[in-house]
Amino acid sequence: MSGGLATQGLVVEVDGTRILHGIDLAVPSTGLTALVGPNGSGKSTLLRQLTGVESPTAGAVLLDGGDLHALGRRERARRIAVVEQEAASELALTCLEVALLGRMPHQGLLGSTSREDRRVAEDALERAGASAWADRSFASLSGGERQRVRLAAALAQEPSILVLDEPTNHLDVRASLETIALLRSLADDGVTVIAALHDLTLAGWADHVALLADGRLAAAGPVAEVLTAERIAAVYDVRAHVGPDPLTGRLAVTVALP
Ligand SMILES: Nc1ncnc2c1ncn2[C@@H]1O[C@H](COP(=O)(O)OP(=O)(O)OP(=O)(O)O)[C@@H](O)[C@H]1O
């Protein structure tokens, strides 16, 4: 199932400060989209808008052409899963219980866990490479291990749209690539996936890139069209080189201070 997620003239102001200046972005419903941009450019703010947890100052977020904010919280949660900074409430749970949190939007009002919920949560842990820790306390995991379990909770939600804020944070080089491969396979399965990433070479594994600069959309489109050396140099104020990586043949970005 695919979902059409887009913003129209999206403006966000916080305490009188304008953070997003009228963003028009259609998140491609096929393939993996990387959201990149310097620190403070507005990535997390934009992602919070795309998940509907915060309302815009002006403009709109559209889901399948309708106003996302008109949907109830539970209905939104059935459609959109989010992986962001961890919540304190997760710390008291086992990893399986954290994964089961993803089933909540699909459960009845009493929230009882069915055999099917448990199966989906266990599958999600397996897919995220976290099943070995199912019975461990979430608090006892390393940062990278927690990241995988939080991804499993999002998978257990069986969303049509998956929004991730720096999903490779804390992950080692191999685990980062495995996460990107998992996100790509979800996209292949028809899930709309958008992930904020800092590593531009990692972003090169995506299909599409949206580049934010100072709260504005500097560019959006296929990876090779957006991640050019000139644009990276201008937006990040660095010297940049973009070329095929000798190992993978894929786009690799190297940068140096001016
Ligand atoms: N309450 C606030 N008042 C003023 N400015 C704010 C407030 N909250 C956020 N901002 C600013 O909004 C801008 C965008 O923040 P956001 O977290 O969206 O950026 P980001 O691109 O995700 O950054 P990073 O890469 O560092 O995580 C930042 O400059 C931040 O300081």
The ligand as a Gaussian input file, in Angstrom:
#p B3LYP/6-31G(d) Opt

LIG

0 1
 N       11.654000      27.157000      20.254000
 C       12.491000      27.594000      19.308000
 N       12.803000      28.912000      19.200000
 C       13.645000      29.347000      18.253000
 N       14.239000      28.547000      17.346000
 C       13.951000      27.235000      17.405000
 C       13.076000      26.675000      18.358000
 N       12.998000      25.343000      18.148000
 C       13.798000      25.079000      17.095000
 N       14.383000      26.215000      16.663000
 C       15.352000      26.358000      15.566000
 O       14.800000      25.801000      14.385000
 C       15.880000      25.420000      13.529000
 C       15.582000      24.066000      12.903000
 O       15.715000      23.037000      13.881000
 P       15.634000      21.504000      13.465000
 O       15.815000      20.715000      14.726000
 O       14.419000      21.285000      12.671000
 O       16.906000      21.383000      12.527000
 P       17.645000      20.080000      11.969000
 O       17.912000      20.340000      10.527000
 O       16.882000      18.863000      12.328000
 O       19.003000      20.165000      12.777000
 P       20.073000      19.027000      13.214000
 O       20.724000      18.538000      11.957000
 O       21.037000      19.833000      14.053000
 O       19.353000      17.971000      13.988000
 C       17.148000      25.453000      14.374000
 O       17.905000      26.592000      14.032000
 C       16.621000      25.574000      15.792000
 O       17.517000      26.300000      16.615000

